[in-house]
Amino acid sequence: MIALAVEAGLFSGYDDGYFRPNQPITRAEIAVVIVRALGLDTDTDSDTVTGFADDSEIPTWAKGAVEALRVKGVLEGRGDSMFVPDVTDARAEAVVLLLRLLEIMEE
């Protein structure tokens, strides 16, 4: 399964070449995977600004994906319009994101 996801371009691993399948996935990483699955174009330049209060905490490599999904209504912030990019998602949150992804893919 991992090889198929990598081949499809959904996952690319870390800069050191490792995949780390047992490491929890962060909200920022999930955003990038969903954008890749949807085939959305994102602005990845360093000037990308998201609509979240903690925009400065969101890694540059994820900002375009986070903003694209925020605009589409796939991702929402937590309290006080915070995205909290480094928090690992609970299973319930991941299920909600997957359901939203499926809805968008059916449209």
CORSULSUL-V627148 format. One record per residue. N is the residue number from 0. OMEGA is omega in degrees with one decimal (NA if undefined). NEAR is the number of other C-alpha atoms within 8 Angstrom. Layout:
n:N omega:OMEGA near:NEAR
n:N omega:OMEGA near:NEAR
This chain:
n:0 omega:-179.4 near:4
n:1 omega:-179.6 near:5
n:2 omega:178.1 near:6
n:3 omega:179.1 near:7
n:4 omega:177.3 near:10
n:5 omega:179.6 near:10
n:6 omega:178.9 near:7
n:7 omega:178.7 near:7
n:8 omega:-179.9 near:8
n:9 omega:-178.8 near:11
n:10 omega:178.6 near:8
n:11 omega:-177.9 near:7
n:12 omega:-176.7 near:8
n:13 omega:-177.6 near:7
n:14 omega:-178.8 near:5
n:15 omega:177.0 near:4
n:16 omega:-179.8 near:6
n:17 omega:-179.6 near:7
n:18 omega:178.8 near:7
n:19 omega:-176.5 near:6
n:20 omega:-178.9 near:4
n:21 omega:179.2 near:4
n:22 omega:177.6 near:5
n:23 omega:-179.6 near:5
n:24 omega:-179.1 near:8
n:25 omega:177.8 near:11
n:26 omega:178.4 near:13
n:27 omega:179.4 near:12
n:28 omega:178.4 near:9
n:29 omega:179.6 near:9
n:30 omega:-179.2 near:13
n:31 omega:179.6 near:11
n:32 omega:-179.2 near:10
n:33 omega:178.1 near:10
n:34 omega:178.2 near:13
n:35 omega:179.9 near:10
n:36 omega:179.4 near:8
n:37 omega:-178.3 near:8
n:38 omega:-179.1 near:6
n:39 omega:172.2 near:8
n:40 omega:178.1 near:5
n:41 omega:176.0 near:7
n:42 omega:-177.2 near:7
n:43 omega:179.2 near:10
n:44 omega:-172.8 near:7
n:45 omega:179.4 near:5
n:46 omega:-179.3 near:4
n:47 omega:179.0 near:10
n:48 omega:177.5 near:8
n:49 omega:178.4 near:9
n:50 omega:-178.4 near:7
n:51 omega:-178.0 near:9
n:52 omega:-179.3 near:8
n:53 omega:-178.9 near:10
n:54 omega:-178.0 near:10
n:55 omega:179.6 near:5
n:56 omega:-177.1 near:7
n:57 omega:-179.1 near:12
n:58 omega:-179.4 near:9
n:59 omega:-177.3 near:10
n:60 omega:-178.0 near:6
n:61 omega:-173.0 near:13
n:62 omega:179.9 near:13
n:63 omega:179.2 near:15
n:64 omega:-179.6 near:12
n:65 omega:-178.7 near:13
n:66 omega:178.8 near:11
n:67 omega:-179.4 near:11
n:68 omega:175.7 near:12
n:69 omega:-178.9 near:11
n:70 omega:179.4 near:7
n:71 omega:-179.6 near:7
n:72 omega:179.4 near:7
n:73 omega:180.0 near:10
n:74 omega:174.6 near:10
n:75 omega:176.8 near:8
n:76 omega:171.6 near:10
n:77 omega:-178.5 near:8
n:78 omega:177.7 near:5
n:79 omega:179.1 near:6
n:80 omega:179.1 near:10
n:81 omega:176.9 near:10
n:82 omega:-176.4 near:13
n:83 omega:-171.6 near:11
n:84 omega:-175.7 near:10
n:85 omega:179.0 near:7
n:86 omega:175.7 near:7
n:87 omega:-175.0 near:8
n:88 omega:171.3 near:10
n:89 omega:-179.9 near:6
n:90 omega:-178.6 near:6
n:91 omega:178.1 near:7
n:92 omega:179.7 near:8
n:93 omega:178.3 near:9
n:94 omega:178.2 near:8
n:95 omega:179.1 near:8
n:96 omega:178.9 near:10
n:97 omega:177.5 near:8
n:98 omega:176.7 near:8
n:99 omega:177.8 near:9
n:100 omega:179.2 near:11
n:101 omega:178.0 near:8
n:102 omega:-179.2 near:8
n:103 omega:-178.5 near:7
n:104 omega:179.2 near:7
n:105 omega:-178.2 near:5
n:106 omega:NA near:4
